Amino acid sequence: MEGITTTRERQKLMMELLERKIRLRARQLYDERGQVEGRELEDWVKAESEVLQSSILAPLWATRQELELVEV
């Protein structure tokens, strides 16, 4: 049971780090556009796409997103 908990904790940490990278990239996009409001979703989706293209965690991120949709 301890091994499963450790694995879940690592996955959670990796997802938090990945989300932080996406947030940072989205903020960069916002800044590059002159901080114009109203395009947050566009910035997020573009940042998510860019970050996930270079991440081996993309499948784990997709699974997490699907689970969140089911829970809502």
N, C-alpha and C positions, 0 to 999 in steps of 0.2 A: 504494500500500500504506500510505503514511503517513496518508492520509485515513481509511482504515478503522480503523487503530490509534487515531487520535485520537477517532473516533466511539465506538469500544468503550470507551475510557478515560472518555469523558464519560458514557456510559451506566452504566458501573460506578459512577462517582462519584454520579450521580443516584440509583441504586438504594441506595447506601450512605446517602445523605441521607434518602431515603424511609424506609428501615428504621429509621434513628435517630428520625425523627418518630413512627413506629409504636411503637418501644420507649418513648419518652417518654410517649406517650399511654397505653400499657398501664400504665406505672408510676403515672401519675396515677389511673387507674381503681383500681389496687391500693391506693393511698393513700386514695382516697375511700371504699373499702370497709373502712377501718380496718386495712389490711395483713394481712388474713386469708389464710392460705396455702391452696393447693389449687385455686385457680381461675385459674391462670396462662393456660391455653389460652383460657378464656372472655375474659379481659382482652385477650389478644393478638388474637383474632378480632374483638372489638368495636372495638379500637383500629385494626386494619387496615381494617375496613370504614369507620370514620369518616374516617380519613386519606385513603383512596383515593377516597371520594366527592368530595373537593374537589381531587383531583390529576389533572393531565393525564397523569401518568405511569402511571395505572392499567393501561392495556393493556400497557405494558412490564413492569410488575410481574407481571401475570398470565402473560405469556410466560415470564418467569424462573421462576416457580413451577412451571409445566408442565415446563420443561426439568429442573428439579431432581428432579421426580417420576420422570421417565424415567431419569435417571442412577442413582437408588437401586435 
